[in-house]
Every structure is written in C-alpha cells, then in structure tokens.
Amino acid sequence: MFRHLMKALLALCVVAAMSFVGTTSATAASDSSARSGSSLAKAGSCAKQKQKVVKTKKKAKHADKRVKKAAKAKKRADSSKQRHAASKKLTKAKKAKKKAHRRLAKAKQALVKCRTAWDDNGPGPGTGTPTPTPKSPIQALCDAGIPQAVCDAFNQLPAPGGGASPIQALCNAGLPQPICDAATAPPLPGGASPIQPLCDAGLPQAICTAASGGGAPDPSVLCTLLPVPVLVCPTAVLRQGRAA
C-alpha cells in the first residue's frame, strides 16, 4: 500500500515539474517574440533612413577609392602636364570625398534621430503614422459653433508681434484673446491682415478688416455677425442676431 502511494506521489511530482517547465518555456518564448516584434517594428519605422545610410556609405567608400587612385596617378606622372592634370583630378576627388562623407554623416544623424523618436514616442517621423494636429488655442470658439476650419487655420498663423492689438476691444468683450494677440503680427504679403486666414475660413471679415487698420467694430455690432453668442453681448442684440 505504502509503495503504491509513493509511486502515485512521484508521478504527480513529475507531472508538476513538466507543467512548470512548459509554462516557463512558453513565457520565455512570448517575451522573446515580443522583443523581436518590437525590434522589427523599430527597424521598419526607420527603414528609409537606414537605406539612406547604406547608400551614402557606398558612395563614401567609392569616393575614398577615387582619391587613392588619383593620388597614385599623380605620383606616377612624369611630365609637368601630366602632373598638372593628375593634381586637378586629385583635388576634384578630394572635394567629392568630402561631400560624400558629409552626406553620410547627415544620413547617420537622421537615422539616430528617427530611432530616438521611436524610443521616446513610439512611431517616429517617416513611419506613415499621421501626426496628431495640435489643439487650437481658440477651439472653444469652434466648439460653440464657429466653423472648425477657423480653429484649424489658427495654428498656421505667424507668431504674434507683441504690442497693443488693434482689436483688443473685441477680446475685452469676449473674443478669444489669442486672436487679438495674433493680430499684432506683421501684415501678410500684399498688406493683408495677419489673421486674414481666419476670415477666409469663416470668421466674420469685419474682425480681419479691423486688424489691418480698418477700425475695430463695436462689440455689440459684432454680436450680430457671429453665429454664436461668444461675446459679452446685450440681450437685445443677441435676440436681434438670432432673428437675423
């Protein structure tokens, strides 16, 4: 009886040990697969930059060989005419070598930059993954009813120039302050208002006209132009605007 119990216990121990080994192997294989997948994804994300490095490295080696060949030709030259021609070829080869190595260094730098971007943020530049558009500082205006194209266009405006804004009275009344700050930038080519792209996208033209020196409209008048009451508008004016 005791012998049978020992045999059964031994069999259970063997089964448990095999199960543990199988689980450990599966976990190790899974970890290895994950690391391999991550490495492949990383390599694929910077494939374009890596290919550029390989290509420029070949050209750099070829340029090195041309310099050596030109230097040997100069040593073998007998006449002054041959030496002069060989010297010109050597100078040209050296310039080409310098240019090739400069391109190689630039390609290597781009590869390092891509790999660093992948490590820090996941898919880096050139991976085909679209870069999210930064949120517009005036997004609340579009959330309230102004065309979204206005908020998207704001991110393309030139940097504010500083100083007093010609339409500050409108922002004091409730227009988003970033619009007034943007109006302090230098005029666009042709003398257009620096915020004209906003009006081209759907913001009332009166605001851009004022920003280019056309005289700021009265905030209460502007309330009737905007499709939503984003300004601090008198109740009567708001009713007028909605009726219109």
C-alpha positions in Angstrom: 0.0 0.0 0.0 2.8 2.4 1.0 4.6 1.6 -2.2 1.6 2.4 -4.3 1.2 5.8 -2.6 4.9 6.6 -3.2 4.5 5.8 -6.9 1.4 8.0 -7.2 3.2 10.9 -5.4 6.3 10.5 -7.6 4.1 10.6 -10.7 2.4 13.8 -9.5 5.8 15.4 -8.9 6.9 14.5 -12.4 3.7 16.0 -14.0 4.0 19.2 -11.9 7.7 19.6 -12.9 6.8 19.1 -16.6 4.0 21.6 -16.4 6.3 24.2 -14.8 9.0 23.8 -17.4 6.3 24.1 -20.2 4.9 27.3 -18.7 8.4 28.8 -18.3 9.3 28.0 -21.8 6.1 29.5 -23.2 6.7 32.7 -21.2 10.3 33.0 -22.4 9.2 32.4 -26.0 6.5 35.0 -25.6 8.9 37.6 -24.2 11.4 36.8 -27.0 8.7 37.1 -29.6 7.6 40.5 -28.1 11.2 41.8 -28.1 11.7 40.5 -31.7 8.4 42.2 -32.8 9.5 45.4 -31.2 12.9 45.3 -32.9 11.3 44.6 -36.3 8.8 47.4 -35.8 11.6 49.8 -34.8 13.7 48.7 -37.8 10.7 49.1 -40.1 9.9 52.5 -38.8 13.4 53.9 -39.8 13.8 51.7 -42.9 14.0 54.8 -45.1 16.7 56.4 -43.0 18.7 53.1 -42.8 18.6 52.7 -46.6 19.9 56.2 -47.0 22.8 55.4 -44.7 23.7 52.2 -46.7 23.5 54.1 -49.9 25.6 57.1 -48.8 28.2 54.7 -47.2 28.8 53.0 -50.5 29.2 56.4 -52.2 31.7 57.5 -49.5 33.8 54.3 -50.0 33.8 54.8 -53.7 34.9 58.4 -53.2 37.8 57.2 -50.9 38.9 54.8 -53.7 38.9 57.6 -56.2 41.1 59.8 -54.0 43.6 56.9 -53.6 43.6 56.2 -57.3 44.1 59.9 -58.2 47.0 60.2 -55.6 48.7 57.2 -57.2 48.2 58.6 -60.7 49.9 61.9 -59.5 52.9 60.0 -58.2 53.3 58.1 -61.5 53.0 61.3 -63.6 56.2 62.1 -65.5 55.7 65.4 -67.3 54.5 68.6 -65.8 51.4 68.4 -68.0 50.5 65.0 -66.6 51.3 66.2 -63.0 49.0 69.2 -63.5 46.2 67.0 -64.9 46.6 64.5 -62.1 46.6 67.3 -59.5 43.3 68.6 -60.8 41.8 65.1 -60.7 43.0 64.6 -57.1 41.6 68.0 -56.0 38.3 67.1 -57.6 38.3 63.6 -56.0 39.0 65.1 -52.6 36.1 67.5 -52.9 33.8 64.7 -53.9 35.1 62.6 -50.9 34.4 65.5 -48.5 30.9 65.9 -49.9 30.2 62.2 -49.8 31.3 61.9 -46.2 29.2 64.9 -45.2 26.2 63.3 -46.7 26.9 60.1 -44.9 27.2 61.9 -41.6 23.9 63.6 -42.3 22.2 60.3 -43.1 23.5 58.7 -39.9 22.3 61.7 -37.9 18.8 61.3 -39.4 18.8 57.6 -38.5 19.8 58.3 -34.9 17.1 61.0 -34.7 14.5 58.6 -36.1 15.4 55.8 -33.7 15.4 58.2 -30.7 12.0 59.5 -31.7 10.7 55.8 -31.9 12.2 55.1 -28.4 10.6 58.2 -26.9 7.3 58.4 -28.6 6.6 55.2 -30.5 6.3 55.6 -34.3 8.6 58.4 -35.4 8.8 60.6 -38.5 8.5 58.8 -41.8 6.6 55.8 -40.5 3.4 56.6 -42.2 1.6 57.2 -38.9 -0.3 60.5 -39.1 0.9 63.1 -36.6 -2.0 64.4 -34.4 -2.9 68.0 -35.1 -2.2 70.2 -32.0 -5.4 71.5 -30.4 -6.2 75.1 -31.4 -6.0 77.8 -28.7 -9.4 79.0 -29.9 -11.0 75.6 -30.1 -13.8 76.7 -27.6 -14.9 79.1 -30.3 -15.4 76.3 -32.8 -17.0 74.1 -30.2 -19.6 76.8 -29.8 -20.5 76.9 -33.5 -17.8 78.8 -35.5 -16.6 76.6 -38.5 -13.8 74.2 -37.4 -11.7 75.4 -40.4 -11.2 78.7 -38.4 -9.6 76.9 -35.5 -7.5 74.7 -37.8 -6.3 77.8 -39.7 -5.2 79.5 -36.4 -2.3 77.1 -36.0 -0.9 78.3 -39.3 -0.8 82.0 -38.4 2.5 83.8 -37.9 3.8 84.3 -34.4 2.4 87.4 -32.6 4.5 90.5 -32.9 3.7 92.0 -29.5 2.4 95.4 -28.5 -1.2 96.6 -28.4 -3.7 94.8 -30.5 -5.9 96.8 -32.9 -8.9 94.7 -32.0 -8.3 94.4 -28.2 -11.7 95.9 -27.5 -13.3 92.8 -29.1 -11.3 90.4 -26.8 -12.2 92.6 -23.8 -15.8 91.8 -24.8 -15.2 88.1 -25.0 -13.5 87.2 -28.3 -10.7 84.7 -27.5 -7.5 86.6 -26.6 -5.2 84.5 -28.9 -7.0 86.1 -31.9 -6.1 89.6 -30.6 -2.6 88.6 -29.9 -2.2 87.1 -33.4 -3.4 90.5 -34.8 -0.2 92.1 -33.6 1.9 90.2 -36.1 3.3 92.0 -39.2 0.9 92.2 -42.2 0.9 89.2 -44.7 2.3 89.7 -48.2 0.2 92.3 -50.0 -0.7 94.1 -46.8 -3.4 91.7 -45.7 -4.3 91.3 -42.1 -2.1 88.8 -40.2 -5.3 87.0 -39.2 -6.9 87.1 -42.7 -6.7 83.2 -43.0 -9.2 83.0 -40.1 -11.7 85.2 -42.0 -11.1 83.2 -45.2 -12.0 80.1 -43.2 -15.3 81.6 -41.8 -14.6 84.2 -39.2 -16.5 87.5 -39.8 -14.5 89.7 -42.2 -15.1 92.7 -40.0 -12.6 91.3 -37.5 -9.8 90.9 -40.0 -10.6 94.3 -41.6 -10.2 95.9 -38.1 -7.0 94.0 -37.5 -5.5 95.5 -40.7 -6.3 99.1 -39.5 -9.8 99.4 -40.7 -11.2 100.4 -37.3 -12.5 98.0 -34.7 -16.2 97.3 -35.0 -18.4 97.9 -32.0 -18.6 94.6 -30.0 -22.4 94.9 -29.9 -22.4 95.0 -33.7 -20.1 92.1 -33.9 -22.6 90.1 -31.8 -25.0 90.0 -34.7 -22.2 88.8 -37.1 -21.1 85.8 -35.0 -23.4 82.7 -35.3 -23.0 82.0 -31.5 -23.0 84.4 -28.5 -19.3 84.1 -27.7 -19.0 87.8 -26.9 -20.5 89.6 -23.9 -23.5 90.8 -25.8 -26.5 92.7 -24.6 -29.6 90.5 -24.5 -31.5 92.7 -27.0 -28.6 92.5 -29.5 -28.4 88.7 -29.1 -32.1 88.5 -29.9 -31.6 90.7 -32.9 -28.7 88.5 -34.1 -30.7 85.3 -33.8 -33.7 86.8 -35.6 -31.4 87.8 -38.5 
